[in-house]
Amino acid sequence: MDTYFAADYAEARAKFLESAKAVDVPKWKFDHPLTGPSGEALGTDIVWLGAENARNVVVAGSATHGIEGFCGSGCQTGFLTENWMSRLAADTALVLVHANNPHGFAHQRRVNEDNIDLNRNFIDFDAEIPDSPGYAELHPALVPDAWDGTAREAADAAIADYKAREGLPAFQQVTSRGQYTHPDGLFFGGTGPSWSRRTIEGFARTHMSAVKRIAVVDFHTGLGPRGYGEIIGRGAPGDPQYERTVAWYGPDVKSAAVGNSASVRLNGTIDFGYRRACPQAEQTAITLEFGTLPLEEVHEAIRADNWLYAKGGAAASPHFKSIKAQMRAAFYGEDSQWKKDIWVRGQEIVEQALAGVGS
Ligand SMILES: [Zn+2]
């Protein structure tokens, strides 16, 4: 089971594609225009397990947040290696989307090549752009001019002040909801559809136009108790999608709209892409969120990585190695117990998704 999980993007992709060789099913490769840190090619790879005309489809996706892809990629390789194709009901397919954000995965960043948080990018850019009250006030402290000395000290003090005054939940909400005003800032949702969004929506429009029911299971890491997989549903009691989510996955379902989730309410998550591309389908989406380190440590890693590329000169910075190690610890458990926890829970959830979507 440990072998399903990789040490870097290139290895994760190779494991996924190698394990997919055993099944004679449709596969697609979407080449990303940029390369990885060692010059390696990047892309989103999709394997369609089950009938091509299946009316019920579970989409299990990885690496929407780049570096978080170690988790979902390991499970996707496991589903292929352990022949989940043989478990599928006649009218149900399991679609594995490997590396929604391959550039972030390869460069061990949460964001994409344009500093876009892909899970904030699926808004309607032709409609009113969501506002982000409070973000502008915090931005200078979140992205200090320097990572050492007085600039950093003043920035840290401003953040500590804010947390003391407003509380940690308010800080999390203001910073991570998604903002569309500061391209060099944290949780930036972009100014238009990214490469990844165009790729995913294009695929879904082309190949999923006859699907009746879609279950989205998007694998993430970095929030909640270590190794635990929190099911984050959409909406609140009374909403049909929320009620389906509870019926399929049980009473442990959380939701930001209910206020009991490790995540705050977000703008522009990836399920809106599938909804836009497949308006004919009934959708039941969850984010499957696996914990790693405490929230404030994860947030500090995101802040450090953002600074590194916005102001620090990226790979040329003396802080590069330590910040990359910080990111990796924040988004990849790496020890055997963590991987085992992910694999056990990942199987359980995707099994429930397959049963639910076919029910
Ligand atoms: Zn995530």
Residues whose N, C-alpha, C, O or C-beta is under 5 A from the ligand:
A	BS01	ZN	H65 E68 H220 T221
